[in-house]
């Protein structure tokens, strides 16, 4: 069971003004470390609220001021996505090929990765880069987060040059519906 005090603290912080939330968020994310899977499973709406509030902030400025928080935020984000895939057959149906992807923000020190595994019907991700990833996606931090949370459509974002993709277009084309399916699973 996730610590009720932590949930209460998160919910209280989510009601704060943006400046206060940004001040509180590094400590909250640090306290959540090691509990993110449990948090997502037991309180999916809280995770969705955190993601929603983070989308309102200037992620590049926040990460530049709090670089360690970028890794903690990605831990929450990828734990959430992994749990949603585990629970949703529609997302699993989209997984028809192994794809590895690196994400790199060009406006702050944020790097992450995504692994799509066909045989396990699994999606994992986290901070840091993979060696020899199939695809590298580079763009502003808010666009990269938007790709994962659904605020940026993968195909339209690429066509509108919101981000750059290095790697085989066919892999990117197969990744797009997976990203769309994932973003549809984020609770409102």
N, C-alpha and C positions, 0 to 999 in steps of 0.2 A: 504494500500500500504506500502510495506517495505521501510524504509528510504533509499533513493538513496545514501546518503553519506556513510551509513553502507555498502551497497553493493560495492560501489567503494573502500572503505577501505579494505574489504575482498579480492576483486579481486587484489588490489595492493599487499597486504600481501602474497597472493598465488604465486606471481611472485618473491618473495624474496628468498634468500638462506635459507636453512633449519634452520640454527641457528637463523636467524632473524625472521623467521616465528614462531619458538618455543618461542621466546621472546615476540612477538606480540600477539600470540594466546590467552593467558589468558584474556587480555583486550577485544579482539574481541568477544570471547565467552561470556564474561560478558555483553557486549553491545547487544548481540543477545538475551539475556534472555528475555523471554516473547514474542518474535517475531519469534520463530523457525518454528511454523506451517505456518505462513504467508511466511516466507523466502522459505521454501520447496515448497509450492504451487506456488509461483510466480517466483522462481529462482532455479529450481531443479538442473541445471548444476552447480551452485555455491555450493550447498550442496555436490554434487558428487565430486567436486574439493577439498573441505575441507577434505572429507573422504579420498580421494586419497592421499593428502599430509600427512594426519595423519598416513596413513599406511606406509609411508616412514620413519617415525620417530621411535625411540625407545620409545614406548608408556610407558613402565614400568618406565623408567628414567624420562620421562616427567611428568607422573602422580605423581611419588614420589617427584619431585621438586615442583609440582603445584597441590596438592591433590584436591583443590576446582574445578579445571578445569575438573577433571574426571567426576564430576556430570554434569557440563555444556556441556561437549562433549556428554555424554549420552543423555542429553535432546535433542540436535540436532539430534543425531543418531536415537533415538526412535521417535521423531516427524517426521523425514523423512520416517521411515518405516511405521508409522501409516498412513500418507498421501498416500503413495504408495499403501497400502492395500485398502484404501478407493476408490482409482481410478482404481483398477485392479481386474477384475472378476477372472482371472486365479489364483491369490493368494487366493482370497476368497474361490475358489473351494477346495483348499487344507485344509481349516479349517473345520475339521469334528469331532473335540473333544476339550473339554476344557483342556488346559495344562498350568500349572504354572511352571516357571523355574527361578532359581537363578543362576547368574553368579558370580564367585569369582576369581579374579586374584590371583595367588600364588606368584607373583613377585613384586606387588605394592599394595597400598591401594585403589583398584578399585572393587566395588561391584555393581551389577545391577540385574534387574529382567525383565522377559517377561511374559505377560499374553496373552494366546490365548483363545478367547471366541467364541465358535461355534455359539450360537444363534444370536449374534450380528455381526458375521463374522468380527471380530475385533482383532487386535493385538496391545497391548500397552506395554510399558516398561519404565524403568527409573532407576535412581540411587537407591541404597539401596536394602535390602533383603526383601522377602516376608516371612511371617510365614507359615510354613507347605507347602512349594512348592513341587510339584510332583517330580521335577528333580533339582539337583544341578550340575552345570558344573563348574569345576575348572581347571585352566590352566594359562599359561602366558597371559598377557594382549593383546599382539599382536594376539594370537590365538583366544581369545574371540572376539575381534573386527573383525578378519577375518571370524569367523563363521557368523557374522551378515552381513558383506559386501560382502561375497562370495569368499574371498581369501582362505578360508579353507572349504573344503567339509565336512559336518557334519559326514558322515559315514566313509569316508577315514581318516579324522582327528582322529576319535575315534579308528579306527582299527590300526592306526599308533601311537597311544598313545600320540597324541599331547595334549590331554586334558583328564580329568577323568569325568565320569558321575556317579552320585549316584541317584538311583531311578529306577523305572520300565523300563526295556529295551523296552517294547511295547510302552510306552509314548515317549521315545527317538526316536523310529522308526517312530512314527507319527509326531514328531516335525521336523525331518530331511527334508522331502519334503517341509514343510512350510518355513524353513530356506533357502532352495535352491530357492524357488519361490521368497522370499523376496530379496535375493541377486541379482537375475536376473533383478529386477526392478530398481536397482541403475543406474542412467544415466551414460553413458560413458563420 
